[in-house]
């Protein structure tokens, strides 16, 4: 999957994750892409650790894996932010 695919999957995954975690109003398009791409890496790592497949290309499975990783990332970020307040 090329750069454009990563950006598209990242944008969608970051946006879906921000809606689920309640961060949608705080994040813009660039942050959604960044969270989604990092989420794809986290989701791929988690899936590999449990014996599954990570990002496999430009498909629905890859979007699901990236979204799960982005949710994990945003939940961790929210926990750190709440702890520091």
Beta strands, then each sheet from edge to edge (+ up, - down):
end
